[in-house]
Amino acid sequence: MGKRGELTPEIAERANTLMGRPIDQVELRLMPNIQFVMTNYQRIDPRKINLDERRILQEWRCEDRIEGGASGLSITKEFWDIICELIFLAYVDID
């Protein structure tokens, strides 16, 4: 098993199945932040995201997984379920 938040081969394979494409470590680690934002604020503070994360957010927008950002963020139910599963695998089920 990997460490908390590590993109192991098993998690990478599951992410590829769920997302329809490979993800990287940065994308996996952005998911808990987006989950927190959606649960609490529903808007992204642009001062708290870097260029790599901005690139990922733009990719999610192009894939119609999210809309908005600093002025208000929305997320599809399907994508919410995906990030919850990947967060569970990477951060909770690490025994």
N, C-alpha and C positions, 0 to 999 in steps of 0.2 A: 504494500500500500504506500501511497505517497503522503506527503505532508499536507497540512491544511492549505487549501487554495492552490495546490499543485496540479498542473495539467498532466495527469498520468495518461498512459496509452489507452486505458479503459475509459477514462473521462473524455479523452479526445475522440474516441470512436463513437461514444454515445452522443457527444455534441455534434459530430458530423452527421449522424443519423437524424437528430432533432432539428438541426439548423439547415441541413442540406448542403453543408460546406464545412471545411475545417475552421477551427478557431485557434487563437493563440493564447498565451498566458495572460496578456494584457486584457483581452476580451473576457476571459473567465473571471479575472479579478475585478472587472468593471461591473459585473452582474450583481454582486451583493450591494454595491453602491446604488445602482439603479433601483433595486428592490427597496432599499432604505428610502430613497428619494420618493418613490411612488407611494410608499406606506405613510410617509410623514409630510412631505412638502409639495409634491407633485410639480416641482420645478427644479431645474439644474442651476446651481451656482456656477457661472462660467469661470470664476476664480479658482474653483476646486477641481477642474479637469485639465489634463494636459493635451498636447497635440495628438498623441496616439489615441487617447480616449475620444477626442473630437472626431477623428477619422472613423472610429468604430461606431459612434453615434450616427454619423452621416451614412454609414453602410446600413445600419439598422433602419434609418429613415427610408433609404432607397429600397429596402426589402419590405417596406410597409409594416414593420414591427412596432415602430414608435412614431409619434408626431410631436412637434414642438421641441421645447427645451427650456430656456431661461424664462420664457413668458408663460410656461405651463407645459407639462409633459403628459402625454397619454401613451398607453401601451396596450397592445392587443392581448386578449385573454390567452390566446395560443402562446404568445411569446412569454407572458407571465408564467405560464405553466412550464415552459422550457427552462427559463432561468431558475425557477424554484427547484426543478429536478436536478439541474447542474450544480446549484448551490448545495443541495442536499448531498450529492455525491462527493463534491470537492471539499466541503467544510464540515459536514455533520457525520457522514458515514465513512469515517477514515480509519476504522479499526483494522 
